[in-house]
Amino acid sequence: MEESLERNLKYLVEELENADWKRREDAAELLAELADPKAVDPLIKALNDEDCHVREAAALSLAVFSDEKAIEPLIDKLNDEKASVRYAAAIGLSAMGDERAIEPLEKASQDSNPVVKKVAQMALNSVKERK
């Protein structure tokens, strides 16, 4: 069983480099389902993918792991050009509940996009409740 999971992890990490953005997006989503901590670093790298769908999927997937290494990269994605990536980053930060996200989420709660604004406010409230 362990060998099979390792093969799946290796395959999905390789798929994050596929030329087809849809396959990269699927790989990022499926890595969350595997829930193997070895997926964190490749997902952090995927936050900088050229395609916004892949960046969004990576941000959402990182929420599963609650790994401190992902906090700063997710905070950085609160400033992404695409609203979908910004709200995914807010969701990821909400799931992690780290206090370092408070100030960036306060700023994101003033986002020009109403969905990002609402999600960032909810994320901010969630993080503050855990203090």
N, C-alpha and C positions, 0 to 999 in steps of 0.2 A: 504493500500500500504506500509506504513512504517513498519508494522509488518512483512510483507513478506520480505522486504529488510533485516530486522533484523534477520529473520530466515535464509535467504541465507548467510548472513555474518557469523552467528554462525556455520552453516554447513560447509562453506568453511574453516573457521579457524580450525575446528575439522579435516577436511580433510588434513590439513598441517601436521597432526600427523599420517596419514594413513601409513601402512606398505609398500604399493605400491608406489614407487617413481613417477610413471606416474600420479597417482591421486594427489600426493602432488604438482607436477609440474602444473597440470591443476588447482588446487585450487589457487596456487599463481598467475597464469595468470588471472583467473576469479575474484580474489579480486581486481585487477586493474580495471576491467570493472565495478565493483560495485562502485568504487571510494569513498568508505566510509573511512573517516580518522581513524576509529577504526581498520582498517586493517594494519596500519603502524607497530605497535609493533609486531604482529605475522609475518609480512613479514621480519622485521629486524631479528627476531629469525630464520626464514627460510634461511637467508643468511649463516647460519652455518650448514645447512643440510648436511648429509653425501653424498648426490647425487649432482653432479655438475649441472644436468638439473634443479633441484629445486632451487639451489643457483642462477643460471642464471635467471630463471623466476622471482624469488624474487627481484633481482637487477633491472630488467627491469620494474617490476610492481611498485617499489618504485619511479620511475621517474614520475609517474602519480601524486603523492601526493605532491611533493616539500616540504616535512616536514624536518625541520632542524635536527630532531633526526636521520635521515637516513644518514646524510652526513658522519660522522666518520665511521659508519659500511661499507658504500660503499667505502670509501677511503681504508679501510682495505682490501676489496675484490679486489683491484687493484693488490694485491700480491697473489691472489689465485693460486693454482697449475694448474688450468684449464684455458686455454686461453679464452674459451667462457664466463666464469664468469668474467674474467678481462675486456673483452670488454663490457659486460653488465653493469658492475660497472661504466665504463667510460661513457657509454650512460646515465646512471642514473645521474651521476654527471653533465654531460652536461646539462641535462634537468633542474637541480636545479640551476645551475649557481652561486653557492656559491664560493667566493674567496678562501676559505680554501682548495679547490680542486686544485688550480693552481700548487703548488709545487708537490703534488703527481701525477698529470696528466703530468707534465713535465718529471718526472721520468718514468712514464708509456709510454710516447712517445718514449722511448728508448727500449721498450720491444723487446725480441727476436722474438716474433710472429708478422709477418707483419700486420695481421688484427688488433691485439691489438694496435700496434704501430700507424697505420693509424687512428683508431677510437679515441685513446687517443689524438692524435694531433688535430683532428677535435673538440673533446670535449674541449681541452685546448683553442683553438681559440674561441669557443663559449662562454666559461666562461670569457675570457679576453675581448671580445667585450661588455659584459654587465657591465664591471667595470666603 
